[in-house]
């Protein structure tokens, strides 16, 4: 039996706290684990706590609805247009958004791990291709179209109402002059990249070009084996080039925004995505004047990003997760309750 990276980190944190992490049944499954400490016991699903409700999980997974509710509570969330299966991606509302911002992002409304996300979309033809790909992936064939926000990706880990860590997530970008396949092969030679088939504690993953990247490139009318034309570059969404701890650099008010977003949606263990210029996160949200915004709350928060950064200090987020799930002395009480 080999646990995934996340479950290996949970088990190690449990051991440090004097707790046990064991398989739930006779047949191995990576989706469930039993934590125990004395008479205390809890079943977790990777980093989903035993207190997370299905309502809260579904609400957070619906990017458009959850963002609308958070904006109504005055949190600085990005705007967006929801296009359902019968909607017109080239309709007046989306056209106005494109005219106003010049660059858009298209994503499945119920997306996961960046799959199906197209960034830096600048014309209606690319928009249509991005919509078809995102729609095919989405649970309800719904697509969210939003402005492209310049800057960096910031992920904040929130556990039991407290924002404990923040990292900058740098995405790989394919450059002009070489094929995507050749550039991915070079990226995969990085010794810090592990594989899904052989789980390890490598901080970042191999890029699976044959699984998702080919479809991603088709949105931009590019081919995996052909050289990327001059003047073009493509961000690989859902993969990492570097993960840099920024916990001490993020202004407390941004951490409070992340914690409030999770609290309002009933997400007790979450990863909050923010995007904007890195310097904007050093000051309060009001000073950013809309250049940095909250994108979404994730109920599977990739806590390994904070425990295994490629640069900077590792944060004890897994110990906090185990202590919370087992309600060890000093741990915050359960918080999973929708409040919006």
C-alpha positions in Angstrom: 0.0 0.0 0.0 1.4 3.4 -1.0 -0.4 6.5 0.1 -0.6 9.6 -2.1 1.7 12.6 -1.3 -1.2 14.3 0.6 -1.9 11.2 2.7 1.7 10.6 3.4 1.9 14.1 4.8 -1.2 13.6 6.9 0.2 10.3 8.3 3.5 12.0 9.1 1.8 14.9 10.9 -0.4 12.4 12.8 2.7 10.5 14.0 4.3 13.8 15.2 1.2 14.5 17.3 1.1 11.0 18.7 -1.9 10.0 16.6 -2.4 7.1 14.1 -3.4 7.2 10.4 -4.8 4.0 9.1 -6.6 2.6 6.1 -10.4 2.6 6.4 -11.1 -0.8 5.0 -9.4 -4.0 3.9 -9.0 -2.8 0.3 -6.7 0.1 -0.1 -8.3 3.4 -1.2 -6.5 6.7 -1.1 -9.7 8.7 -0.7 -10.4 7.8 3.0 -8.2 7.5 6.1 -9.0 7.0 9.8 -7.2 9.2 12.2 -7.2 8.3 15.9 -5.7 9.5 19.1 -6.6 7.7 22.3 -10.4 7.5 22.3 -10.7 10.2 19.6 -11.3 9.1 16.0 -12.1 10.8 12.7 -12.5 9.8 9.1 -11.0 12.2 6.6 -11.1 12.2 2.8 -7.6 13.5 2.0 -7.9 17.1 3.3 -11.7 17.2 3.6 -12.5 17.2 7.3 -15.2 15.1 8.9 -17.1 18.4 9.5 -17.4 19.6 5.9 -21.0 19.4 4.7 -22.0 18.5 1.2 -23.9 21.8 0.8 -20.7 23.8 1.6 -18.7 21.7 -0.7 -21.1 22.1 -3.6 -21.5 25.8 -3.0 -17.8 26.5 -3.0 -17.4 24.3 -6.2 -19.9 26.5 -8.0 -17.5 29.4 -8.8 -20.0 31.8 -10.1 -22.6 31.5 -7.4 -20.2 31.4 -4.5 -18.4 34.5 -5.9 -21.7 36.3 -6.2 -22.6 35.6 -2.6 -19.1 36.7 -1.4 -19.3 39.9 -3.4 -22.6 40.6 -1.8 -20.7 40.5 1.6 -18.3 43.1 0.3 -15.4 40.8 -0.3 -13.1 41.9 -3.2 -14.0 39.2 -5.7 -13.5 39.2 -9.5 -16.5 39.8 -11.7 -17.6 37.2 -14.2 -20.2 36.1 -16.7 -21.9 32.7 -16.5 -22.6 31.1 -19.9 -24.8 28.0 -19.6 -25.2 25.2 -22.1 -27.7 27.3 -24.1 -26.0 30.6 -23.8 -24.2 32.6 -26.4 -20.5 33.0 -25.8 -20.4 35.8 -28.3 -23.4 37.6 -26.8 -23.5 41.2 -25.8 -22.5 40.8 -22.2 -19.4 38.7 -23.0 -18.5 41.1 -25.9 -18.8 44.0 -23.5 -16.5 42.3 -21.0 -13.9 41.6 -23.8 -14.1 45.2 -25.1 -13.7 46.5 -21.5 -10.8 44.3 -20.5 -9.1 43.1 -23.7 -8.1 39.8 -22.2 -10.3 37.2 -20.6 -10.1 33.9 -18.8 -12.5 31.0 -19.6 -13.0 28.1 -17.1 -15.5 25.4 -16.2 -17.8 26.7 -13.5 -17.3 23.4 -11.6 -13.7 23.0 -12.5 -10.8 21.4 -10.6 -7.0 21.7 -10.6 -7.0 24.2 -13.5 -8.2 21.6 -16.0 -10.1 23.3 -18.9 -9.0 26.8 -17.9 -7.8 29.1 -20.8 -6.1 32.3 -19.9 -5.2 35.4 -21.9 -8.1 35.0 -24.4 -8.2 38.0 -26.7 -10.7 37.3 -29.5 -14.1 35.7 -30.1 -12.8 32.7 -32.1 -10.4 31.7 -29.2 -13.3 32.4 -26.8 -15.5 30.0 -28.7 -12.9 27.2 -28.7 -12.2 27.8 -25.0 -15.9 27.6 -24.2 -16.3 24.2 -25.9 -13.4 22.7 -24.1 -14.5 24.1 -20.7 -18.1 23.1 -21.3 -17.2 19.5 -22.1 -15.4 19.3 -18.7 -18.0 21.1 -16.6 -20.5 19.2 -14.4 -23.4 21.2 -15.8 -21.9 22.4 -19.1 -21.6 25.8 -17.6 -18.7 28.1 -18.4 -17.4 31.1 -16.4 -15.9 34.0 -18.4 -13.9 36.6 -16.4 -11.3 39.3 -16.9 -7.7 38.3 -17.1 -6.0 39.8 -14.0 -2.4 40.6 -14.5 0.0 39.5 -11.8 0.6 36.3 -9.8 -1.4 33.5 -8.3 -1.6 33.5 -4.5 -3.0 30.5 -2.6 -3.9 30.9 1.1 -4.5 27.9 3.3 -7.4 28.4 5.8 -8.0 25.8 8.6 -10.8 26.2 11.1 -11.2 29.9 10.5 -7.6 30.9 10.5 -5.4 31.7 7.5 -2.2 29.8 8.3 -0.1 30.1 5.2 0.2 31.7 1.8 2.3 30.8 -1.3 2.9 32.3 -4.7 2.2 29.7 -7.3 4.2 30.2 -10.5 2.8 28.5 -13.5 5.0 27.1 -16.4 4.8 29.2 -19.6 5.5 27.8 -23.0 7.6 30.2 -25.1 7.9 30.8 -28.8 10.5 29.0 -30.9 10.3 25.4 -29.6 7.5 22.8 -29.5 5.4 22.4 -26.5 6.4 18.7 -26.3 10.1 19.6 -26.2 9.6 22.3 -23.5 7.5 20.0 -21.3 10.2 17.3 -21.6 12.7 19.8 -20.4 10.5 20.9 -17.5 9.9 17.2 -16.5 13.7 16.7 -16.1 13.4 18.8 -13.0 14.3 16.4 -10.1 11.7 18.1 -7.9 8.9 16.7 -10.1 7.2 13.4 -9.0 4.8 11.2 -10.7 1.2 10.2 -9.9 2.0 6.5 -10.5 4.8 6.4 -7.9 3.7 8.8 -5.1 6.6 10.6 -3.3 7.2 13.8 -1.4 8.4 15.7 -4.4 7.0 19.2 -4.2 5.7 19.5 -7.8 4.3 17.0 -10.3 5.3 15.8 -13.8 3.4 17.6 -16.5 1.3 15.0 -18.3 1.4 16.3 -21.9 -0.7 13.5 -23.4 -3.6 14.0 -20.9 -4.6 17.6 -20.9 -2.0 19.8 -22.6 -2.9 18.8 -26.2 -6.5 19.9 -25.7 -5.3 23.1 -24.0 -3.1 24.0 -26.9 -5.9 23.4 -29.4 -7.8 26.3 -27.8 -5.0 28.6 -29.2 -4.8 26.7 -32.5 -1.4 25.2 -31.5 -0.1 21.7 -31.8 1.9 19.8 -29.2 4.7 18.8 -31.7 4.9 22.1 -33.6 7.0 25.1 -32.7 5.1 27.8 -30.9 5.0 30.8 -33.3 6.9 34.0 -32.6 5.1 36.4 -30.3 3.1 33.7 -28.6 3.3 32.1 -25.2 0.9 29.8 -23.4 0.5 29.4 -19.6 0.1 25.8 -18.5 -2.8 26.0 -16.0 -3.0 23.5 -13.2 0.8 22.8 -13.0 3.6 24.5 -11.1 7.0 25.8 -12.0 7.7 27.1 -8.5 5.9 27.4 -5.2 7.2 30.2 -3.0 6.2 30.8 0.6 4.8 34.3 1.0 3.1 34.0 4.4 5.0 36.8 6.1 4.7 39.1 3.1 0.9 39.0 2.8 -1.0 41.8 4.6 -3.2 40.6 7.5 -6.3 42.1 5.8 -5.8 39.8 2.8 -5.5 36.8 5.1 -8.7 38.0 6.7 -10.4 38.1 3.3 -9.4 34.5 2.7 -10.6 33.4 6.1 -13.9 35.2 5.8 -14.6 33.7 2.4 -14.1 30.2 3.8 -16.2 31.0 6.8 -19.1 32.4 4.8 -19.2 29.4 2.5 -19.0 26.9 5.3 -15.6 25.6 4.2 -13.6 24.8 7.3 -10.4 23.6 5.5 -9.9 25.5 2.2 -7.5 27.0 -0.2 -8.3 30.5 -1.4 -7.1 31.7 -4.7 -6.2 35.3 -5.1 -4.6 37.0 -8.1 -2.9 40.3 -8.8 0.4 42.0 -8.6 2.5 40.6 -5.7 3.1 44.1 -4.3 -0.7 44.6 -4.0 -0.9 41.8 -1.4 1.7 43.6 0.8 -0.9 46.3 1.6 -4.6 46.2 2.5 -7.2 45.3 -0.2 -8.5 48.9 -0.4 -5.0 50.1 -1.5 -5.0 47.6 -4.3 -7.9 49.5 -6.0 -9.2 46.3 -7.7 -5.9 45.3 -9.2 -5.9 42.2 -6.9 -9.0 40.1 -6.3 -10.3 36.9 -4.8 -11.0 34.2 -7.5 -12.4 31.2 -5.6 -12.4 28.9 -2.6 -11.2 25.3 -3.0 -12.4 22.6 -0.7 -9.5 20.4 -1.7 -6.8 23.0 -0.9 -3.5 21.4 -2.0 -2.0 21.8 1.5 1.2 20.2 0.2 2.0 23.5 -1.5 2.6 25.0 2.0 4.3 22.0 3.5 6.6 21.4 0.5 7.3 24.8 -1.1 10.1 24.9 -3.6 11.3 28.2 -2.0 10.9 29.5 1.5 9.7 28.1 4.8 7.6 25.0 5.1 4.4 25.6 7.2 2.9 23.0 9.6 -0.5 23.0 7.9 -0.9 19.2 8.1 -0.4 19.2 11.8 -3.1 21.9 12.1 -5.4 19.8 9.9 -4.9 16.6 12.0 -5.3 18.4 15.3 -8.5 20.1 14.1 -10.0 16.9 12.6 -9.4 15.0 15.8 -10.3 17.9 18.0 -7.2 17.6 20.0 -6.8 19.9 23.0 -6.4 23.5 21.9 -7.8 22.9 18.4 -10.6 25.2 17.2 -14.1 23.8 17.3 -15.8 22.6 14.1 -16.8 25.5 11.8 -18.4 24.0 8.7 -21.7 26.0 8.5 -22.8 28.1 5.5 -23.3 31.7 6.5 -23.9 33.6 3.3 
